[in-house]
Amino acid sequence: MLLWIWIAVVVVGLIILIAAAAPLLGRLSELRRAAVKLQRRQEEAMKLQEKALVLQETVLEVQQRAETTQSKLAAIRR
């Protein structure tokens, strides 16, 4: 008789554990999707950062050319 009580207690405990774990498993899939989204955004941000660095270098080159051209024009006008 005592054995059946322990079996019942264990079964009830397992049912409670499963009932508590089920919503968490649903949230895990949501977290996984959110993590994938964040990873994609991070990759996009890295690509944009690389493009921004290239653009910055281009702007510096154009600025140097403009300064060179301006100094040449100033020398010609003298």
C-alpha positions in Angstrom: 0.0 0.0 0.0 2.8 2.4 0.9 4.5 1.6 -2.4 1.4 2.8 -4.3 1.4 6.1 -2.4 5.1 6.7 -3.4 4.4 5.9 -7.0 1.4 8.3 -7.0 3.6 11.0 -5.4 6.3 10.5 -8.0 3.7 10.5 -10.9 2.1 13.7 -9.6 5.5 15.3 -9.3 6.4 14.3 -12.9 3.1 15.7 -14.1 3.8 19.0 -12.3 7.3 19.1 -13.7 6.1 18.5 -17.3 3.3 21.1 -16.9 5.9 23.7 -15.7 8.4 22.8 -18.5 6.0 22.9 -21.4 5.6 26.7 -21.6 9.4 27.1 -21.2 10.0 24.9 -24.2 7.7 27.2 -26.2 9.7 30.2 -25.1 12.9 28.5 -26.1 11.9 28.4 -29.7 11.0 32.1 -29.5 14.4 32.8 -28.0 16.1 30.8 -30.7 14.2 32.9 -33.4 15.2 36.1 -31.7 18.8 35.0 -31.5 18.9 34.3 -35.2 17.4 37.7 -35.9 19.9 39.4 -33.7 22.7 37.5 -35.4 21.5 38.6 -38.9 21.3 42.2 -37.7 24.8 41.9 -36.3 26.1 40.7 -39.6 24.3 43.5 -41.4 25.8 46.0 -39.0 29.3 44.6 -39.6 28.8 44.9 -43.4 27.5 48.5 -43.0 30.5 49.3 -40.8 32.9 48.0 -43.5 31.1 50.0 -46.1 31.3 53.1 -43.9 35.0 52.7 -43.5 35.5 52.4 -47.3 33.3 55.5 -47.8 35.4 57.4 -45.2 38.6 56.5 -47.0 37.1 57.7 -50.3 36.0 60.9 -48.7 39.5 61.5 -47.4 41.0 60.8 -50.8 38.6 63.2 -52.4 39.4 65.8 -49.8 43.1 65.4 -50.4 42.5 65.8 -54.2 40.4 68.9 -53.6 43.1 70.4 -51.4 45.8 69.6 -54.1 43.6 71.1 -56.8 43.0 74.2 -54.7 46.7 74.7 -54.1 47.4 74.3 -57.8 44.8 76.8 -58.7 46.1 79.2 -56.1 49.6 78.8 -57.7 48.3 79.4 -61.2 46.5 82.6 -60.1 49.6 84.1 -58.7 
